Amino acid sequence: MIPDCDARPLLPDTPCRLEGTGAASDYAHVLLSTLGASVVRGTAAADEHPALAWARCGLMALTGSAAGEARMCPAPLASCADGVIKAIAAIAAAGSLHLPPSGAALLGERAAIAGLRRQGASSPGGSCRLLPARDGCLALNLARSADWALLPAWLESDVAATWDAVAAAVAGRTTAALLQRGRLMGLALAVAGQPGAQAPAWLEVEHFSANDLRHVAAAPLVIDLSSLWAGPLCSHLLQALGARVVKVESLQRPDGARQGPPAFNDLLNAGKQSLALDFACATDRARLRQLLLRADIVIEGSRPRALRQLGICAEELLAMRPGLTWVSISGYGRDEPEANWAAYGDDAGVAAGLSGLLLELTGEALICGDAIADPLTGMHAALAAWASHRGGGGNLLSLNLRDVVAHCVACSLPAAAAERRARWLSWSALAQQAGLAETLPQARPAAGAARALGADTASILAGLGIPC
């Protein structure tokens, strides 16, 4: 049973029509029902089978050992992604739809652009690895160069900055000790366990003051403070629904996507205005605060303490600005101690049980897909944000990478090991018979080039009446 996200739904009794039968439509129905919508089901078309959706979008080709065969996932993650896009379309205003036709295809776009391939126990991007410890398997994600510098302190030894040296140091230690010390130091870590028996809520909601529905903006102003993939994908989808998006970055630490493949940055951020501020400057922090108070939707993708250190408190601004929707995307949620745990898309997928599930079925330690928690969470966040805005706003929406993936996994995964294995075998055979197992992911063409850092700062501030 999928738990409700909150006692007071975002779209109480809002009528919407959902076309289709199958896993994607069923998942869309689950999401819309959780939001409180009154769903009418149509049967115009059958959804693609989950096995074929997984293979066709390229995630099967991205999962497995480099020299071995591509691997099926028995949790219908690609169908869940398709279901989120279906749910967004069901609550979008007529004539505002420029959504991608497939949510599943979004899951492999980064890999398609960067030319990534499956690497077994290493993520396609190379920053995350599954490392055998004394009592289990641990995922370690060293996404930043600064993370490598933390290894001697974490392992309490003068370990060389190589994966082989780290693996040797981890092998004799317990996962609990490694987790406890590593999380205190800000490392992204996860144990490769089995999926939980109960599905966590994909969304937590804290209510504040809503707008009169007559005053809900058709083209809301979205202030996007996030970086990399999940948050920018969320604002990209909101942009497709007609929102005006302002991407806000630090002059000292701009979005890391600017250092990656330009085509991926363009894909997610083309059409967004760019505003850059010096967060070390009190004047610019004051400008940021004023900017947020003029927004209809705010998206942030850091640990909650990061903004609080800048004097920005989501709850305080929500109390001051009726109708504001605040989207908080984190690794493990806003509650202590999880609020301080670092996470990225690959290790969050491990934390949700994907690698443990694949180990059970294949006997191999494998990373599932490419940073899969990022695009899945970004899509879910866009659905929640649009639902909140359409319902008058006034909500703090909290989504975390681990629980979104765990929710997708639990939505239809058989509880019994024998049934999971039977599904995995039959789905694998379907993909092989269709000739899709080695299908590489594809990316949509970008709508244009992303704006240069800070290209619109002066015009945005002036247009919103904020002193430059």
C-alpha positions in Angstrom: 0.0 0.0 0.0 1.3 3.4 -1.0 1.1 5.9 1.9 -0.4 9.3 1.6 2.1 12.2 1.5 0.0 14.3 3.9 -3.3 14.6 5.6 -4.3 17.7 3.5 -3.7 16.9 -0.2 -2.4 19.5 -2.7 -5.3 18.9 -5.2 -8.3 18.0 -3.2 -11.0 16.5 -5.5 -9.5 18.2 -8.6 -10.9 16.3 -11.6 -8.4 15.0 -14.1 -8.5 12.4 -16.9 -5.8 9.8 -17.3 -5.6 7.9 -20.5 -3.9 4.5 -20.8 -3.7 1.0 -19.2 -0.6 -0.6 -17.8 2.2 0.1 -15.4 2.9 3.7 -16.3 -0.8 4.7 -16.1 -1.2 2.8 -12.9 1.7 4.7 -11.3 0.4 8.0 -12.6 -2.9 7.1 -10.9 -1.1 6.4 -7.6 0.7 9.8 -7.7 -2.5 11.8 -8.6 -4.5 10.0 -5.9 -1.8 10.8 -3.4 -2.1 14.5 -4.4 -5.9 14.3 -3.8 -7.0 14.5 -7.4 -10.2 12.8 -8.6 -9.0 10.6 -11.4 -11.1 9.4 -14.3 -9.4 6.5 -16.2 -9.6 6.1 -20.0 -8.4 3.1 -21.9 -7.3 4.8 -25.2 -4.0 2.9 -25.4 -1.9 0.3 -23.6 1.4 1.4 -22.0 4.6 -0.1 -23.1 5.6 -3.2 -21.1 8.0 -2.2 -18.2 10.7 -4.6 -19.6 10.6 -3.0 -23.0 10.5 0.5 -21.5 13.6 -0.2 -19.5 15.5 -1.6 -22.4 14.3 1.0 -25.0 15.3 4.0 -22.9 18.9 2.6 -22.7 19.0 1.8 -19.0 19.4 -1.9 -19.6 22.5 -1.2 -21.7 23.8 1.0 -18.8 23.4 -1.7 -16.2 25.8 -4.7 -15.9 29.5 -5.5 -16.1 31.5 -3.9 -18.9 32.4 -7.3 -20.4 29.1 -9.0 -19.5 25.5 -8.8 -20.6 23.1 -5.9 -20.1 20.9 -6.4 -17.1 17.2 -6.0 -16.5 15.8 -4.3 -13.4 12.6 -6.1 -12.1 11.3 -2.8 -10.6 9.4 -0.9 -13.3 11.5 2.3 -12.9 11.2 3.4 -16.6 7.4 2.9 -16.4 7.3 5.0 -13.3 9.1 7.8 -15.1 6.6 7.5 -17.9 3.9 7.6 -15.3 5.1 10.8 -13.7 5.0 12.6 -17.1 1.5 11.2 -17.6 0.5 12.6 -14.2 1.9 16.1 -15.0 0.1 16.2 -18.3 -3.1 15.2 -16.6 -3.1 18.3 -14.3 -1.6 20.8 -16.8 -3.7 23.5 -18.4 -4.8 22.9 -21.9 -2.5 24.5 -24.5 0.5 24.6 -22.1 2.0 21.3 -22.9 5.5 21.1 -24.2 6.4 18.1 -22.1 8.7 15.4 -23.4 6.6 12.5 -24.6 8.5 9.9 -22.6 9.7 10.1 -19.0 11.7 6.9 -19.4 13.9 8.5 -22.1 14.9 11.3 -19.7 16.6 8.7 -17.5 19.5 8.1 -19.9 20.0 11.6 -21.4 23.2 12.4 -19.5 24.8 9.1 -20.4 23.8 9.6 -24.0 25.4 13.0 -24.2 28.5 12.1 -22.3 29.0 8.8 -24.1 28.8 6.8 -20.8 28.7 3.0 -20.7 28.0 0.4 -18.1 30.9 -0.4 -15.7 29.6 -3.1 -13.3 30.3 -2.1 -9.7 31.3 1.4 -10.9 28.8 4.0 -12.0 28.8 4.9 -15.7 30.1 8.3 -14.7 32.9 6.8 -12.7 32.5 8.7 -9.4 30.6 6.0 -7.4 31.8 2.5 -6.6 30.5 -0.5 -4.7 33.2 -1.6 -2.3 33.1 -4.9 -0.3 33.4 -4.3 3.4 33.7 -6.9 6.2 29.9 -7.3 6.6 28.4 -6.1 3.3 28.8 -3.9 0.4 29.2 -0.1 0.6 28.7 2.5 -2.1 31.1 5.4 -2.0 30.6 8.4 -4.3 33.6 10.7 -4.7 31.9 13.2 -6.9 34.1 16.2 -6.0 37.9 16.5 -5.9 37.6 17.6 -2.3 36.1 14.2 -1.4 39.3 12.5 -2.2 41.2 14.7 0.2 38.9 13.5 3.0 39.8 9.8 2.6 42.9 9.7 4.9 40.8 11.2 7.8 37.8 9.0 7.0 39.9 5.8 7.0 42.4 7.0 9.6 45.3 6.0 7.4 47.5 7.5 4.8 45.6 5.8 1.9 46.6 6.6 -1.6 44.1 8.5 -3.8 43.3 5.4 -5.9 40.2 3.2 -6.0 42.3 0.1 -5.4 43.8 1.6 -2.3 40.4 2.7 -1.0 38.9 -0.7 -1.6 41.7 -2.4 0.3 41.2 -0.1 3.2 37.5 -0.6 3.3 37.6 -4.4 3.1 38.4 -5.0 6.7 35.9 -2.6 8.3 32.3 -2.7 9.1 29.7 -0.8 7.1 28.2 0.8 10.2 31.6 2.3 11.3 32.3 3.5 7.7 28.9 5.1 7.4 29.0 6.8 10.8 32.4 8.4 10.3 32.0 9.1 6.6 28.6 10.9 7.0 30.0 13.1 9.7 32.7 14.2 7.3 30.2 14.9 4.5 30.9 11.8 2.2 28.2 10.3 0.2 27.8 6.7 1.3 25.2 4.0 1.2 24.9 0.3 2.1 23.8 -2.0 -0.7 20.8 -3.6 1.1 17.5 -5.0 -0.1 14.5 -2.7 -0.9 12.3 -2.1 2.1 9.1 -4.0 2.6 7.1 -0.8 3.0 7.1 2.0 0.5 8.1 5.4 1.9 6.1 8.5 1.0 7.6 10.1 -2.2 6.6 13.5 -0.9 6.3 15.3 2.5 4.2 18.5 2.7 4.2 21.2 5.3 1.3 23.7 4.7 1.5 27.5 5.1 -0.8 30.2 3.6 -2.3 29.6 0.2 -3.3 32.1 -2.5 -6.9 32.6 -3.5 -7.2 30.4 -6.6 -8.3 33.4 -8.6 -4.9 34.9 -8.2 -2.8 31.9 -9.2 -0.4 32.9 -12.0 -0.8 31.1 -15.3 3.0 31.6 -15.9 4.6 31.4 -12.4 8.0 32.8 -11.6 10.3 30.0 -10.7 13.5 30.7 -8.9 15.8 27.7 -9.3 18.7 27.6 -6.8 19.6 24.0 -7.6 22.4 22.5 -9.6 23.4 19.4 -11.6 20.4 17.3 -12.6 17.4 16.7 -10.3 16.5 20.4 -9.6 17.3 21.7 -13.0 15.2 18.9 -14.6 12.4 20.0 -12.3 12.5 23.6 -13.5 13.0 22.4 -17.1 9.7 20.6 -16.9 8.0 23.6 -15.2 9.3 25.7 -18.0 7.7 23.3 -20.5 4.4 24.0 -18.7 4.8 27.7 -19.2 6.7 28.9 -16.2 9.3 31.7 -16.3 12.5 30.2 -14.8 15.3 32.3 -13.3 18.4 30.2 -12.6 20.3 31.6 -9.6 24.0 30.7 -9.1 26.9 31.6 -6.9 29.6 33.6 -8.6 32.1 31.6 -6.6 30.6 28.2 -7.1 28.3 28.1 -10.2 26.4 25.0 -11.2 28.8 22.1 -11.8 26.9 21.3 -14.9 28.7 24.2 -16.6 31.9 22.1 -16.2 30.4 19.0 -17.8 29.3 18.4 -21.4 27.9 21.7 -22.7 25.1 19.8 -24.6 23.7 18.5 -21.3 23.8 21.9 -19.6 22.1 23.4 -22.7 19.4 20.6 -22.7 18.4 21.3 -19.1 18.9 25.1 -18.9 18.3 26.6 -22.4 15.6 29.3 -22.1 16.2 30.0 -18.4 17.4 33.4 -17.4 20.7 33.5 -15.5 21.3 35.5 -12.4 24.6 35.3 -10.5 25.2 36.7 -7.0 28.1 36.9 -4.6 26.8 34.9 -1.6 29.6 36.1 0.6 28.3 39.7 0.1 25.6 40.9 2.5 24.1 43.1 -0.2 23.7 40.2 -2.6 22.3 38.0 0.2 19.7 40.7 0.8 18.9 40.7 -3.0 18.5 37.0 -2.9 16.0 37.2 -0.1 14.0 39.8 -2.0 14.1 37.7 -5.1 12.7 34.7 -3.3 9.9 36.7 -1.8 8.8 37.6 -5.4 8.8 34.0 -6.6 5.8 31.7 -7.1 7.9 28.6 -6.9 11.4 28.1 -5.4 13.5 25.1 -6.0 16.6 24.2 -3.9 18.7 21.1 -4.0 21.2 21.4 -1.2 21.2 20.2 2.4 18.9 22.6 4.4 21.8 24.0 6.4 23.4 25.4 3.2 20.8 28.1 2.7 20.4 28.7 6.5 24.0 29.7 6.6 23.1 32.4 4.1 20.3 33.7 6.3 17.7 32.0 4.1 15.1 29.9 6.0 12.4 28.3 3.8 9.8 28.2 6.6 10.3 32.0 7.4 9.9 33.0 3.8 6.8 30.8 3.4 5.2 32.5 6.4 5.9 35.9 4.8 4.8 35.1 1.3 1.3 33.6 0.9 1.0 31.3 -2.0 4.7 30.5 -2.3 5.6 26.9 -3.2 9.1 25.8 -1.9 10.5 22.6 -3.4 13.3 21.1 -1.3 15.3 18.3 -2.9 17.7 16.5 -0.7 19.5 13.2 -0.3 17.6 11.9 2.7 15.1 14.5 3.8 15.0 17.6 6.0 14.8 15.9 9.4 17.8 15.3 11.6 20.2 13.5 11.3 19.4 12.6 7.7 19.3 16.3 6.7 23.1 16.4 7.0 23.8 13.2 5.0 25.2 13.8 1.5 23.9 11.9 -1.5 24.1 11.9 -5.3 22.0 10.0 -7.8 24.0 6.8 -7.9 24.5 6.2 -4.2 20.9 7.2 -3.5 19.8 4.4 -5.8 22.0 2.0 -3.9 20.4 3.3 -0.6 17.0 2.6 -2.0 17.9 -1.1 -2.6 18.6 -1.3 -6.3 22.1 -2.8 -6.1 21.0 -5.2 -3.4 18.2 -6.3 -5.6 20.5 -6.8 -8.6 23.0 -8.7 -6.5 20.2 -11.1 -5.4 19.2 -11.8 -9.0 22.5 -11.7 -10.9 25.1 -12.6 -8.2 27.0 -9.4 -9.3 27.6 -6.1 -7.5 26.1 -3.6 -10.0 25.2 0.1 -10.1 21.7 0.4 -11.7 21.5 2.9 -14.5 23.2 6.4 -14.4 22.6 8.5 -11.3 19.0 7.2 -11.6 17.7 8.9 -8.5 18.4 12.4 -10.0 16.0 12.3 -13.0 13.4 10.3 -11.1 13.3 12.8 -8.3 13.4 15.8 -10.7 10.3 14.5 -12.4 8.4 13.9 -9.2 9.4 17.3 -7.9 7.9 19.0 -11.0 4.7 17.1 -10.5 4.5 18.2 -6.9 5.4 21.8 -7.6 2.8 22.2 -10.3 0.1 20.6 -8.2 1.0 22.9 -5.3 1.0 26.0 -7.5 -2.3 25.0 -9.2 -3.9 24.5 -5.8 -2.9 28.0 -4.5 0.6 27.2 -3.2 1.7 27.9 0.4 3.5 24.6 0.8 7.0 23.4 1.7 7.5 20.3 -0.5 10.2 17.9 0.6 11.4 15.2 -1.7 14.6 13.1 -1.2 16.5 11.0 -3.7 16.5 7.8 -1.7 12.8 7.7 -0.9 11.6 8.6 -4.4 13.5 5.6 -5.8 12.3 3.4 -3.0 8.8 4.4 -3.7 9.1 3.5 -7.4 10.7 0.2 -6.5 8.0 -0.7 -4.0 5.1 0.2 -6.2 4.9 -3.2 -7.8 7.9 -5.3 -6.8 6.9 -8.8 -5.7 7.6 -9.4 -2.0 8.7 -13.0 -2.5 12.2 -13.7 -3.8 11.0 -16.5 -6.1 8.4 -14.2 -7.7 11.1 -11.5 -8.1 13.3 -13.9 -9.9 10.6 -15.2 -12.1 9.7 -11.6 -13.2 13.4 -10.8 -13.8 13.8 -13.8 -16.0 10.7 -13.2 -18.0 11.4 -9.5 -18.4 15.0 -10.2 -19.5 13.7 -12.6 -22.1 11.2 -10.1 -23.4 13.9 -7.4 -23.9 16.2 -9.9 -25.6 13.5 -11.2 -27.9 12.7 -7.7 -28.9 16.3 -7.0 -29.7 16.4 -4.0 -27.3 18.9 -5.2 -24.6 21.8 -3.3 -26.0 19.9 -0.2 -27.1 21.9 2.9 -26.2 20.2 5.9 -24.5 19.3 8.9 -26.7 19.0 12.6 -25.8 16.6 15.2 -27.1 18.1 18.1 -28.9 18.5 21.2 -26.7 16.2 24.1 -27.4 19.2 26.4 -27.6 22.2 27.4 -25.6 22.1 28.0 -21.9 22.7 31.6 -20.9 26.2 32.7 -19.7 26.6 32.9 -16.0 24.9 36.1 -14.7 23.9 37.3 -18.2 20.5 38.5 -17.0 21.3 39.6 -13.5 20.9 43.4 -14.0 17.7 43.1 -16.1 16.1 40.6 -13.7 16.7 42.7 -10.6 15.5 45.9 -12.3 12.4 44.1 -13.7 11.5 42.9 -10.2 12.2 46.3 -8.6 15.2 45.0 -6.6 18.0 47.6 -6.3 21.1 46.6 -8.3 
